[in-house]
Amino acid sequence: MACDLWLVPLVDVLCHSPDNPFAEEIASYDKALREEGLPPVPVFGYMPGLSGDVAPIAGFDYDALHFLRRAYLLQICGLPVTPVDELGGDYEQLLEMFETTAQQSHLVWHYDHAGAYVPVDFPRPLANEELLEGGGPLGSAHGLLRELETVAPVIGIDPGNPPPAAAPPGRPTALEEPAVAVPPDDNPYGRERHVWLGLHAAATRSLGQGSMIVFS
């Protein structure tokens, strides 16, 4: 199944518009942040060259996303990381055995088809009843980037000098559609690397230009 990542620029021309399609979500995120004593979702003034247009940043398939999450969990739990061709019961067992660790990870604990990462730094994903009934735990783009940098060497990526990410999908892809093809990669972690590069591009752009990352 296909997964798209989108960037939502947190600029006033979008966030303060009465037609802002993310108004309810941002209000929910602000509430969760406030409950933890954190600042609200930041809203930035308009800058030349940056509009309120929402745009895709990456595309991959859900299995590959779980492959990367599996690699991170194995690494963070001190277990050997090995490549796999398909998801099996060992991944579900890993999630159950290390549930607390998984729920403290911005990379792992996130709903695949909804939810967001915001450019606010907090140590673990935020969750309350309202979030879990809607888009799922709220992630930090700072936290996501830290975890990507942690797992990068395991899958053969230098986090200080990663290769360029693939181009984002040219149009929105439906959930039931096949994901965009993974670029050729001889590394046994090719699918994980493809997802890593897409998430890394999204996280760095999120922090660099003040955007929210959303899954679709």
C-alpha positions as CSV (number, residue, x, y, z in Angstrom):
1,M,0.0,0.0,0.0
2,A,1.2,3.5,-0.8
3,C,2.1,6.1,1.7
4,D,2.6,9.8,0.9
5,L,4.3,12.4,3.1
6,W,3.2,16.0,2.8
7,L,4.6,19.2,4.1
8,V,2.2,21.8,5.4
9,P,3.9,25.2,5.7
10,L,3.0,26.7,9.1
11,V,2.6,30.2,7.7
12,D,0.1,32.8,8.7
13,V,-1.5,32.9,5.2
14,L,-2.6,29.3,5.7
15,C,-3.0,28.9,9.5
16,H,-4.9,32.2,10.0
17,S,-7.2,31.6,7.0
18,P,-10.8,30.9,7.8
19,D,-10.6,28.1,5.2
20,N,-7.5,26.4,6.8
21,P,-8.3,22.7,6.2
22,F,-6.0,21.8,9.2
23,A,-7.6,24.1,11.7
24,E,-9.2,21.3,13.8
25,E,-6.0,19.2,13.8
26,I,-3.8,22.1,14.8
27,A,-6.2,23.0,17.7
28,S,-6.0,19.4,18.8
29,Y,-2.2,19.5,18.7
30,D,-2.1,22.8,20.5
31,K,-4.2,21.3,23.3
32,A,-1.9,18.2,23.6
33,L,1.2,20.5,23.6
34,R,-0.3,22.8,26.2
35,E,-1.1,19.8,28.5
36,E,2.6,18.9,28.5
37,G,3.7,22.5,29.2
38,L,5.0,22.9,25.7
39,P,4.7,25.8,23.3
40,P,1.9,25.6,20.7
41,V,2.4,24.7,17.0
42,P,4.4,27.6,15.7
43,V,3.0,29.9,13.0
44,F,5.4,31.9,10.9
45,G,5.0,35.2,9.0
46,Y,5.0,35.1,5.3
47,M,8.4,35.0,3.6
48,P,9.0,35.6,-0.1
49,G,9.2,32.3,-1.9
50,L,7.2,30.4,0.8
51,S,3.5,30.1,0.3
52,G,0.8,28.3,2.2
53,D,0.7,25.5,-0.5
54,V,0.7,22.0,0.8
55,A,3.1,19.8,-1.2
56,P,4.3,16.2,-1.3
57,I,7.8,15.5,0.0
58,A,8.1,11.7,-0.3
59,G,6.4,8.5,-1.2
60,F,7.0,4.9,-0.2
61,D,5.1,1.8,0.8
62,Y,3.9,0.9,4.3
63,D,5.8,-2.4,4.5
64,A,9.0,-0.5,3.8
65,L,8.2,2.0,6.6
66,H,7.7,-0.9,9.0
67,F,11.0,-2.4,7.8
68,L,12.7,0.8,8.9
69,R,10.8,0.8,12.2
70,R,11.9,-2.8,12.8
71,A,15.5,-1.9,12.2
72,Y,15.3,1.0,14.7
73,L,13.6,-1.1,17.4
74,L,16.1,-3.9,17.1
75,Q,19.0,-1.5,17.3
76,I,17.7,0.5,20.2
77,C,16.9,-2.7,22.1
78,G,20.4,-4.0,21.6
79,L,19.5,-6.8,19.3
80,P,21.1,-7.8,16.0
81,V,19.8,-6.0,12.9
82,T,19.3,-8.2,9.9
83,P,17.6,-7.5,6.5
84,V,14.2,-9.1,5.8
85,D,12.2,-9.7,2.6
86,E,8.8,-9.5,4.3
87,L,7.2,-8.6,7.6
88,G,6.5,-11.6,9.8
89,G,5.4,-12.5,13.2
90,D,8.8,-11.5,14.6
91,Y,8.0,-7.9,14.1
92,E,4.7,-8.1,15.9
93,Q,6.5,-10.0,18.7
94,L,9.1,-7.3,18.8
95,L,6.4,-4.6,19.2
96,E,4.8,-6.5,22.0
97,M,8.0,-7.3,23.9
98,F,9.3,-3.8,23.7
99,E,5.9,-1.9,23.7
100,T,7.1,0.8,26.1
101,T,10.2,1.5,24.0
102,A,8.1,1.6,20.9
103,Q,5.7,4.1,22.4
104,Q,8.6,6.4,23.2
105,S,9.7,6.5,19.6
106,H,8.7,9.2,17.2
107,L,9.6,6.9,14.3
108,V,7.8,3.8,15.5
109,W,4.7,5.0,17.4
110,H,2.8,6.8,14.7
111,Y,-0.4,6.0,12.8
112,D,0.5,5.2,9.2
113,H,-2.4,6.9,7.5
114,A,-2.9,10.0,9.6
115,G,-1.3,12.1,12.3
116,A,1.5,14.6,12.1
117,Y,5.0,15.7,13.1
118,V,5.3,19.3,14.2
119,P,8.5,21.4,14.5
120,V,8.4,21.5,18.3
121,D,11.0,19.6,20.3
122,F,9.7,17.1,22.9
123,P,11.2,13.8,24.0
124,R,8.5,11.3,23.3
125,P,5.3,11.2,21.1
126,L,2.3,12.9,22.7
127,A,-1.0,11.0,23.1
128,N,-4.3,11.7,24.7
129,E,-7.8,10.4,24.0
130,E,-8.6,13.1,21.4
131,L,-5.4,12.4,19.5
132,L,-5.7,8.6,19.6
133,E,-9.3,8.8,18.4
134,G,-8.2,11.0,15.5
135,G,-4.8,11.0,13.8
136,G,-2.9,9.1,16.4
137,P,0.1,10.2,18.5
138,L,1.7,13.5,17.7
139,G,5.4,13.4,16.8
140,S,8.2,15.9,17.0
141,A,10.2,16.6,13.8
142,H,13.2,17.1,16.1
143,G,12.7,13.7,17.7
144,L,12.1,12.0,14.3
145,L,15.4,13.5,13.0
146,R,17.3,12.3,16.0
147,E,16.0,8.7,15.6
148,L,16.7,8.7,11.9
149,E,20.3,9.8,12.6
150,T,20.6,7.0,15.2
151,V,19.5,4.2,12.9
152,A,21.3,5.5,9.7
153,P,24.6,3.7,10.2
154,V,22.9,0.4,10.6
155,I,21.4,0.6,7.1
156,G,24.5,2.0,5.5
157,I,23.8,5.7,5.5
158,D,26.1,8.4,6.7
159,P,23.7,10.8,8.5
160,G,26.1,13.7,8.1
161,N,26.2,13.2,4.3
162,P,23.2,11.2,3.1
163,P,22.5,10.7,-0.6
164,P,19.7,12.7,-2.1
165,A,16.1,11.5,-1.6
166,A,14.0,10.3,-4.5
167,A,11.6,12.8,-6.1
168,P,8.2,12.9,-4.4
169,P,5.2,11.4,-6.2
170,G,3.9,13.6,-9.0
171,R,0.3,13.3,-7.7
172,P,-1.4,12.0,-4.6
173,T,-1.5,8.2,-4.5
174,A,-4.4,6.3,-3.1
175,L,-3.9,3.9,-0.2
176,E,-4.8,0.8,-2.3
177,E,-2.3,1.8,-5.1
178,P,1.1,0.3,-5.4
179,A,3.8,2.5,-4.0
180,V,6.3,4.3,-6.2
181,A,9.1,2.1,-7.3
182,V,12.2,2.0,-5.0
183,P,15.2,3.4,-6.9
184,P,17.9,0.8,-7.6
185,D,20.0,0.1,-4.5
186,D,22.3,-2.9,-4.2
187,N,22.3,-2.5,-0.4
188,P,20.3,-5.3,1.4
189,Y,18.5,-2.5,3.3
190,G,17.4,-0.8,0.1
191,R,13.8,-0.4,1.0
192,E,14.7,0.9,4.5
193,R,17.1,3.4,3.0
194,H,14.4,4.7,0.6
195,V,12.1,5.4,3.5
196,W,14.9,6.9,5.6
197,L,15.8,9.3,2.9
198,G,12.1,10.4,2.4
199,L,11.6,10.9,6.2
200,H,14.9,12.7,6.5
201,A,14.0,15.1,3.7
202,A,10.7,15.8,5.4
203,A,12.2,16.3,8.8
204,T,15.0,18.6,7.7
205,R,12.5,20.6,5.6
206,S,10.1,20.7,8.5
207,L,12.7,22.3,10.7
208,G,14.3,24.4,8.1
209,Q,11.1,26.1,6.8
210,G,8.7,25.6,9.7
211,S,6.4,23.0,8.3
212,M,4.2,20.2,9.7
213,I,4.7,16.7,8.2
214,V,1.5,14.8,7.6
215,F,0.9,11.2,6.3
216,S,-1.7,10.4,3.8
